[in-house]
Amino acid sequence: MEEIDLYLRKSRIVREGTEALTFETQESKGREWARRHDFRVRKVWKDNLSAWTDTKRPDFDKALAALRRKEVPALWCYAIDRFDRKGALSVLQLLDSGVRIIFDYERLDSADPRDRGRIVDDAERAKAASDLLSTRVRDTKQVQRRKGVWLGAAPYGLRKDKHGKLHHAKEWDCVMRVLAEVADGKTPRKVARSLTDDRKPSPKGGAWNASTVRRIVYNPVYEGWQVVALSRDYTWPVAYRDEAGNRVGVFAEGVEPAPADVVAKARRVHAGHQRGALGPRVGKASHLLTDLLRCAGCGAKMPTSGRSYVCNGHQMGKPCPAPASAMRARIEEYVYREWVGAVSAADVDEGDPLMIAVAERWAALTAPEDTEEAHEALAAVKAAEAAVERLANDRAQGLYDGAMGKHFPRLVAEAEETLREAQEHADELSGHRIDLTMFDDAGLLEEAWEAADLPMRRDLLRVAIDKITVTRAERRGALFDGDARCDIEWATPEED
């Protein structure tokens, strides 16, 4: 008895009641044909995939390979449109290779020379029908996109109404939390860990991961925009553009998107264009050098104990090979004198690195809102420059060769305009001058010190000093020698 293979295919989405498309019905028909013609079914190949030209079907390829290798003399298929929709060329190549293919519904057998013409013609008709269906689906989706209808399942944190418009879902708070925490400077990994620790289910229902956090940060849908994927390999979706090049909203009337400033800052911080907000200080220091001093023996901080600053590690019973301690009065006086000398000697006009760092930190102390605004402006310039560069790279990779390509010139113009505006704003803020007169004169600096309270003195030291490492005295009771025992790490300008 001769052998035959069966090839079964159905699309992922099958209309209810269309039994001819089910695997069970197709296989039953195939086995019935095999019995009537004295064939034994050797193998059943199945693909639950579309037959459109851009789809790979693993079992289809394996079935044809088995035919070509003569592992089986014939292949049965329910109908030509179940077999292939790539047109006459694909079936002609098979027919010319001498293999036998049976199409049950059309009652066609390639072993019969009279059926060859019909197989070719029907293959072309199947392709034409497929192309028409594809065009109709594509055109329908295009119209729906232009109307702001969300086509797929609602994204995480949102729900879709019967009109295809998006509303906030119960997970919207998690979306806002992700954006806020990334904007504050938390890494996606830390955000994911905190959400998991708080038992907040991820979009897939399990633990969160960093890539999920990043997708939320960069998805334009949370800003209220329709989205489209430039390609399967492109990392993030982009905002969809209609025929006029305008973005299209997908939120229902009255539903507020995520605040634009929070989204923009989260993206800048994640991209490394801006630092996140610093956390609040914990506790209130009551001594001048608390948190500046470090023990050279183990690197531990040196809080006060009695009249001295001491190695905290040693105090807590932890091993330290050379625990340092210093009398408060002696080390504070030494550090103050070093500070006055170094700061007053730094040249304001010559752009001394120490004075640049002092200017940056003094501005942050005396005009925190202006300083933060300047940082925001510089970050916006970096983000705008990156956006222009990214568009050029995407174009070079062919990502705008399709339907979105006609909008590329407009996208470039918008990105360049954003860059120009960001640069102008940053230039305006950079023109603000900071009064550094007292830092340029030792006498004025000492007067400012005498007039300052403890919190201000602490701040004055920290505009110029990052850290002081203290070594242990050579012997107990030795006079304090600041030059020998203190290594002061002076402040440096912030990196752009």
N, C-alpha and C positions, 0 to 999 in steps of 0.2 A: 504494500500500500504506500502510495506517495505521500510525502509530507507537505504541509503548508503552514506558513505563519499568518497570524492575524494582526492587523494594525488598527488600533482603536484611538480615536481622538475626540475630545470634547473641550469646549472653551471653559475657562474658569467660572464664568457666569453663565448659567443655563436657565432658560425660561422654564417655569413650572409647567409640567404637562407635555413638554416636548420630549417624549420618550425616546425618539430616534437618536437623540444626542447622548443618552446615557451609556456608560460602558457596558452595563448588563445587557441592554437591548442589542447593542452592536455585536457583542461577543456571542450572544445567542444566535443571531443571524449568521455569523461567520461559521459557527460549528454546524449549523443546519446545512449550509452550503457544502461544507467539507464532507458531511455524511452522504449527501445526495450524489456527490461526485467521487466518492471513494478516496477521500484524502484523510490523513490523520493530522490533527493540529499539533505542531511541534512546539510552538511558543506564541504567547500573546504579548504584543508590544502595546504600551499605553502611554499617551501624552495628555495631560490635563492642561493644555496650553492652546493659545491662539495659533492659527496657521498663517498669520500675516507675515509679510516678507522679512520683518526685522526680528522675528522670534526664533530662538534656537530650541529645537525639539530633540532631546537626547534619544528617546526610543525610536523616533522616526529615522534618525541617522543610523542607529544600530540595525534597524530592520533592513534598510537599503544596503548596508554593508554586508549583512548576512546573505542577501540576494546575490550581490556581486561576487562574493567568495564561493558561491555555489553551495553554501551550507544547507540551503533549502531551495527547491525548484520554483516556488511560487509564493506570492504575497497577496492576501485578501484584504480589501478595504471596503467599508460600508458604502462610501460614495466618494466621488472625485473631490467634492469640497471638504470632505473629512481628511483627504490625503494631502493635498497641497494647493496653495493659492498663489503660486509664483508664475503661473502661465504655461504656455506651450513648451517653452524651452526646457523646463525641468523634466516634463514627462517624455519629451522627444529623446533626451539623453538616455533615459532609462530604456525606452523602447529600442533604441539603436544598439544598446548593449545586449539585447537578446533575453532579458529577464521577463518573467511572466507576472502580470499584475491583474487581479480581478476586482472590478468595481461592481458590487452586488446591486445597488439601487438602480444604476443605469443599465444593468445586465450586459456589461462590457468585459471582454477578455482579450488582453493583448496578444494571446496566442492565435487569435483569429485575425487575419490580415484586414478583414473588412471593418474591424472595430478600431483600428489604429486612428483613422481619420476622426472618428467621433470622440475618442479619448483626447486627442489634441484639441478639438473644437470645444469640448466640454471643459477642459482645463483652462482655456482662455476665457470662457464664460464665467467660470468660478472666480478667476482673478478679477474680471470686470465687476462681478457682484461684490467681491471683497473690497475692491478699491472704492466702489460707490458707498458701501457701508462705512468704510473708514473715513471717507470725506464727509459723510453726513454726521458721523459722531464728532469729528474734529470741528466742523462748522457749528454744530450745536453747542459744544463746549466753549467755543470761541465767543459765541453770542452770550452764553451764560456768564463767562468771565467778565465780559464788558459790562454786564448788568450788576456785577458785584456778587454773584452767586458763588458760594463756596462749594466746589464740586465733590471733594472727597469726604472722608470722615473728619469730624471736627478735630482741630489740634488740641493738645493737652491744655487744660485750663479753660476751654471754650466748649460751647454746645451750639448745635445748629437747629434753627427753627424750620418750619415747613416751607418757608420761602428761600431757604438756603443762606440766610443771614446768621451771623455769629453773635452769641451772647456770652457773658461771663458764666463759667461753671463753678462748682464748689472748689476746684483746684486753682482758681484764679489767684488766690492769696499766695500759693506756692510760686506761681509765675512772678508775681511782684517781689516776693522774697528773693528769688534767684537774681533778678535784675538789681535789686537794692544791694545785696551782699557782694555781687561782683563789682558794682560801682564803688563800693566801699573799700575794695582792694582784696577781697577774699578770692583765692584761686578756685576755679571750677571744681577741683578735687575736694577742697575743704567744704565748699557749699554742698556738694553731693554727699559728703560724709555727714554733715550736720543734718541734712534732710532725712537721711537714712536713720541716723541716731534718734531723730524725733518721730520716727515711724510714719513718715509721710510717703505714701506709695508713689513710685515713679510712674511715668507714662505707661510702662509695660507691667506695672503692678508689683515689681520687686524692689531691689536696692537701686539707688541712684548711682550714676557714674558721671565722670567729668564731661564726656561727649554729649550727654543729654542736656547738661547745664549749658554748654556752649551753643547747642542748637536753639535753645530758648532765647539766649542772648542775641543771636544773629537772625532769627526768623522775623521778617517784616510783618507777618500776620499779627504779632502782638502790638504793632503800631497801628493796626487796623487795615492793612493793605492786602489786596489779592496778591498771590505769589505764583511763581512759575520756576521750574528747574531749568537751568540753561543746558545741562546735560546730566547724564547719570553719574558722571565722575566729579561734577562740581560739588564742592563741600556744602554750601548753603543755598537755599532758594533765594531768588531775588524778587523785588517788587515787579509785578506784572504791569505792562504799559498797554493802553488801548491804541487805536489807530492814530489818535492825535498825540500819542506819546505821554499821556497823563496816567498817573497811578489811579487805581480803582479801589474804593473802600469796600470792605466786606462785613463791617460791623452793623448790626441793626441800629436803627435810629435811637439816639439817646444813650447808647452803650459807649463808654469812654475807653479808649485804648490806653496802653501803658504810657506814662508821661514821656514825652520825647526827650527831655533833658536827661532823665534817668537812663533811658535806653542808650542814648549817645554816649553818656559817661561810662556806662558798663562796657561798651565796645571799645572805647578809648583805653580804659584801664586794662582790659583783657589783652588788648593788642600791645600794651606796653608804652602807649603814648602819654599816659598820665598815671600819677600815683593815686592810690585810693586814700580815702580819709583816714587820718590817724585815730586810733582809739583813744578814749578819754583816759586821763591819768588816774591811776588807782592810788587812793590814800593822799595824804598831805604831808610832804616832807617838812621836817622842823629843823634841819641843819643844812649848812651851806653846801657841802660837798656830797651829800647823800646821792647815790646813783651815778656819780662821776668816778668814784674811786674803785679800783680793781686790785685784788691781791696778785702779786707777781707769782706767788707760789702755786696757786691753783686756779686763778682767774675768777674767783668768787667776788661778789660785791663786798664793800666794806661799810656797813652801817655803823652807827655810834653805839658804844657801850661805855657808860660812865663818861670820862673826859676824853676818850680816844675813839678813833675810827679803827675797827678791827675786822679781820677776815671772817666773813660770815660762815664759810665752810668749816673753818676750825671751831667756831663758836657752836655750830650745830653737831659737832662730833664727827665730821667727815675728814678723811685723810687730806692733809695739806703738807707738802714737804718743807715749806718755808712760810708759815703764816705771818702776814704783815700786820702791823698796828702802828698808829701814829697819833700823837697828841693833837686834839682838834685845833687848839689855838695856834700851834706851830705850823701845821700843814696848811691851815686856812690862810694864815698870813703869807706864807710862801707862795701859794697858788695865786693869791690876790696880786702880789707884787709882780709875778711872772706875767699875769694877765695884763696888767697896766702897761708893762714894758713892751710886750709883744704887739698889743693892739695899737698903742700910740705910735709905734715904730712902723707899722704897716702903712704904705703910701696909698692914700685914697685916689690920687690922680693917676698913678702909674698902674692901676689895676692889679695890685697885690692880691694873690689868691685868698689870703686870710681876710683881707678887707672885703673882697667880693662875698665871701661866705658870711661875714659879719653883716653886710648890707642886706643879704637875702633873709637872714634870720631876724634882724632888727625890723625889717619891713613886715615880716610875719607876726611879730609881737605888737608893733605899733599900729599896723593897718592890716589886720588879718583878712578883712573882706576884699581889699584891693589885691592882696597877695594871692588869695585863692582865685580871684577872677583872672589874674595874670597867668596863673598855672593852667586854668581852664582854657584860656585863649591859646597858649602855646600848644596844649594838647590837641585843640581843635585844628591847628595848623598841621600838626603831624598826621592826624587822622585824615585830613583832606588830601595831603600829599600822597598818603598811602592809597586812598581811594582812586586817585588819578592813575597812579602806577598800576593798581590792580586791574583797572579797565583796560589799559594797554596790554598787560600780560594776558588777560582773558581773550582779547581780540586776537592776539598772536597765536593762541592755542585753538582758535576756531570756535570759541564758545558763542560768538555773535554772528556766525555764518547763517543761522536759521532765521525764524520769524522775528526774533528780537534784534536782528542786525540792523534793520531800518531805523531803530531808535538809538543806535550807537552814537552818532554825532551829537544828538541831543543830550544823551547821558554824559558824554565828555564835556559838553558845554556847561551842564549843570554842575559837574564835579569841579571844573575849573573856576566857575563863579563862586562856589562854596569856598574853594581854596583862597581866592582873592579876598573875599569878605573876611575870612578867618585871619588872613595875614594883616589886613588893615586894622582889625580890632586888636590884634596882638601888638602891632606897631604903636597904636595909640596908648596902650597900657604901658609899654616899655618906655614911653617918654616920661613917665612919672618919676620925679627925682625924690630921693630919700635923704633927709638931713643927717649927715654923718659927722657933723662938726666936732661933737664931743669925743668921738673915737680918734680924732686926729691930733688931740692935745692931751698930754698926760695930766695937766692941771684940771682941765674941764672934766676929764674922766674920773679923777679922784673926787671932785666935787659932786658929780652925779652919784658916785658910790656912797658918799657920806649921806646924801639926801634920800637914798633908796631904802626901802624896808627889806626884810629877808627874802620874800618871794621875788622882788625885783632884782636883788643882788644875785640870787640863784639864776635868774633869766639872763642877766648881764654876763655872767661867767659862761653860760652855755651858748651864747651867740658866737663865742670864739673857741670853746673847748669841747671836744667830743668825749675824751676819756683820759684818765690819769692812772697809770699803773704804778703801784707802790711796792717796793722791795722791803724785805725784813731788815731791821737794823743789824749792824755787825755784832753788837753785843747789847745786853740789857743795860739801860741807863745811859747809853751814848747820846750825845747831843744830836738833835735832828739836823740832817744835812739834806735839804731838798734837792739840790743838784744831783747828788749821788743816788738818792732813793726814789725820785719822782720822774717818770717818763710821761710828759704831757703830749697828748695827740690833739693837735690843733685842727680846727674846722676847715673843711675844703668846700669849694663851690658845688652846688648841685649839678649833676650831669644833665645835659639836655636830653 
